Amino acid sequence: MKQVLCVLVFLVGHFSMAQVQVAPDTSKAPKPMVLDKKTYKMDIPKGWRIQDNCQENLCSLLSPTDTLSYIDRFVDNINVTVDKLPSANYTVDKYAQFSITYLPSVVKNFKVIEKKKLKPNVYMVTYKGEKSGYAQTWRQYYYVKNAKVFIVTFACETEKYAYYKDIVEPYLNSFKLK
């Protein structure tokens, strides 16, 4: 009986110490990688990489291969595109409407899932359709500043969107204009 009690005391003490040892040291937590350009910056999801030839006006962040399906042929991505607007008084609302009108010409079976103005100069549109042989879902943010539109787009296969949405959203929300 004493042996069983000793083993029990040892195990309780061992597991208590293990809990203390496993507690993460947040003071040494690695900072996220940042895409830092002249006019904007954005956190990069862990494990993703910046595509070669990333420029101020067009830059892509590429996901690692996932294991959600047998063969992962589509590279989930976040793209940042910067374009000049037709005039200085071109609003984010006008740009969002233009985009929603234009997208059906490049996305087969285009369907808006959600659209919402987030701030006076920020608009979000989520849509789905088919492009390049894949059923895809996109979440796009339009930021208007200084007669330019900054378009931040997340793209993935539609069947994987529900999985990736919550993972990618904090990174999309980290986008800041300078």
C-alpha positions as CSV (number, residue, x, y, z in Angstrom):
1,M,0.0,0.0,0.0
2,K,2.9,2.4,0.8
3,Q,4.4,1.7,-2.6
4,V,1.1,2.6,-4.3
5,L,0.8,5.8,-2.3
6,C,4.4,6.7,-3.1
7,V,3.8,6.2,-6.8
8,L,0.6,8.2,-6.7
9,V,2.4,11.1,-4.9
10,F,5.2,10.9,-7.4
11,L,2.8,11.0,-10.4
12,V,0.8,13.9,-9.0
13,G,4.0,15.8,-8.3
14,H,5.4,14.9,-11.8
15,F,2.2,16.1,-13.6
16,S,2.1,19.3,-11.6
17,M,5.6,20.1,-12.5
18,A,4.9,19.1,-16.2
19,Q,2.1,21.6,-16.3
20,V,4.4,24.4,-15.0
21,Q,7.1,23.4,-17.4
22,V,4.7,23.4,-20.4
23,A,3.4,26.9,-19.8
24,P,4.5,29.0,-22.7
25,D,6.9,31.9,-22.2
26,T,5.1,34.7,-24.0
27,S,7.9,37.1,-23.4
28,K,10.0,35.2,-26.0
29,A,7.2,34.5,-28.5
30,P,8.4,35.1,-32.0
31,K,7.0,38.2,-33.7
32,P,5.1,37.5,-36.9
33,M,6.9,38.2,-40.2
34,V,5.8,41.5,-41.8
35,L,5.4,42.5,-45.4
36,D,6.6,46.1,-45.0
37,K,6.4,48.3,-48.1
38,K,6.6,52.1,-48.6
39,T,2.8,52.7,-48.4
40,Y,1.5,49.7,-46.5
41,K,2.4,46.9,-44.2
42,M,0.8,43.6,-43.2
43,D,1.6,40.5,-41.0
44,I,2.4,37.3,-42.9
45,P,0.8,34.1,-41.8
46,K,3.2,31.6,-40.2
47,G,4.7,29.3,-42.8
48,W,3.7,31.4,-45.8
49,R,6.2,32.9,-48.1
50,I,6.6,36.1,-50.1
51,Q,6.6,35.3,-53.8
52,D,9.7,36.2,-55.8
53,N,9.6,39.6,-57.5
54,C,7.3,41.1,-54.9
55,Q,6.8,44.8,-55.7
56,E,5.0,47.7,-54.1
57,N,2.2,47.6,-56.6
58,L,1.8,43.8,-56.8
59,C,2.9,41.3,-54.1
60,S,1.7,37.8,-53.4
61,L,1.9,35.7,-50.2
62,L,1.8,32.0,-50.8
63,S,0.5,29.3,-48.4
64,P,2.4,26.1,-47.8
65,T,0.9,22.9,-49.1
66,D,-2.0,21.8,-47.0
67,T,-3.3,18.3,-46.2
68,L,-7.0,19.0,-46.3
69,S,-7.4,17.0,-49.5
70,Y,-5.5,14.1,-51.2
71,I,-3.5,16.3,-53.6
72,D,-3.1,20.1,-53.0
73,R,-2.8,21.6,-56.4
74,F,-4.1,25.1,-55.6
75,V,-1.8,27.5,-53.7
76,D,-3.9,29.5,-51.4
77,N,-2.7,33.1,-51.5
78,I,-3.0,36.7,-50.4
79,N,-2.3,39.3,-53.0
80,V,-1.8,43.0,-52.5
81,T,-2.4,45.2,-55.6
82,V,-2.1,49.0,-55.7
83,D,-3.7,50.9,-58.6
84,K,-4.3,54.6,-59.4
85,L,-7.9,55.7,-59.4
86,P,-9.5,57.7,-62.2
87,S,-9.7,60.8,-60.0
88,A,-8.9,62.1,-56.5
89,N,-12.6,62.1,-55.6
90,Y,-13.2,58.4,-56.5
91,T,-14.6,56.9,-53.4
92,V,-14.3,53.4,-52.0
93,D,-18.0,52.9,-52.6
94,K,-17.5,53.7,-56.3
95,Y,-14.6,51.3,-56.5
96,A,-16.5,48.5,-54.8
97,Q,-19.4,48.9,-57.2
98,F,-17.0,49.0,-60.2
99,S,-15.3,45.8,-59.0
100,I,-18.6,43.9,-58.4
101,T,-19.7,44.9,-61.9
102,Y,-16.3,44.0,-63.5
103,L,-15.6,40.6,-61.7
104,P,-18.3,38.6,-63.6
105,S,-16.3,39.1,-66.7
106,V,-13.3,37.2,-65.3
107,V,-14.9,34.9,-62.8
108,K,-17.4,32.3,-64.1
109,N,-20.6,31.8,-62.1
110,F,-19.7,34.9,-60.0
111,K,-21.7,35.3,-56.9
112,V,-21.4,37.9,-54.1
113,I,-21.5,36.2,-50.7
114,E,-21.0,39.4,-48.5
115,K,-20.3,43.0,-49.0
116,K,-19.8,45.6,-46.4
117,K,-18.4,49.1,-45.9
118,L,-16.1,48.9,-42.9
119,K,-14.8,52.4,-42.7
120,P,-15.1,55.6,-44.8
121,N,-12.2,54.4,-47.0
122,V,-12.5,50.6,-46.5
123,Y,-14.9,48.2,-48.2
124,M,-14.9,44.3,-48.0
125,V,-16.4,42.0,-50.6
126,T,-16.5,38.2,-50.4
127,Y,-17.5,36.3,-53.5
128,K,-17.1,32.9,-55.2
129,G,-17.0,31.4,-58.6
130,E,-14.8,29.5,-61.0
131,K,-11.4,30.6,-62.3
132,S,-8.5,28.7,-63.8
133,G,-10.4,25.4,-63.5
134,Y,-10.9,25.8,-59.7
135,A,-14.1,26.6,-57.7
136,Q,-12.7,29.5,-55.6
137,T,-13.8,31.9,-52.9
138,W,-12.2,35.3,-52.5
139,R,-12.3,37.8,-49.7
140,Q,-11.2,41.3,-50.9
141,Y,-10.6,44.5,-49.1
142,Y,-10.5,47.8,-50.9
143,Y,-8.7,50.7,-49.2
144,V,-8.8,54.1,-50.9
145,K,-6.1,56.8,-50.1
146,N,-4.5,59.5,-52.1
147,A,-6.2,58.7,-55.4
148,K,-5.1,55.0,-55.1
149,V,-6.9,51.8,-54.3
150,F,-5.1,49.2,-52.3
151,I,-6.7,45.8,-52.9
152,V,-6.0,43.0,-50.5
153,T,-7.3,39.6,-51.7
154,F,-7.4,36.2,-50.1
155,A,-8.1,33.4,-52.5
156,C,-8.6,29.7,-51.8
157,E,-10.6,26.7,-53.1
158,T,-14.3,27.1,-52.1
159,E,-14.3,23.7,-50.3
160,K,-11.5,25.0,-48.0
161,Y,-12.8,28.5,-47.4
162,A,-14.6,27.8,-44.1
163,Y,-11.4,26.2,-42.7
164,Y,-9.1,29.0,-43.8
165,K,-11.3,32.0,-43.1
166,D,-10.7,32.3,-39.4
167,I,-7.0,31.5,-39.7
168,V,-6.4,34.1,-42.4
169,E,-8.7,36.9,-41.1
170,P,-6.3,38.3,-38.5
171,Y,-3.6,38.7,-41.1
172,L,-6.0,40.4,-43.5
173,N,-7.0,42.7,-40.7
174,S,-3.4,43.5,-39.9
175,F,-3.1,45.4,-43.2
176,K,-2.3,49.1,-42.5
177,L,-1.8,52.0,-44.8
178,K,1.2,54.2,-44.0
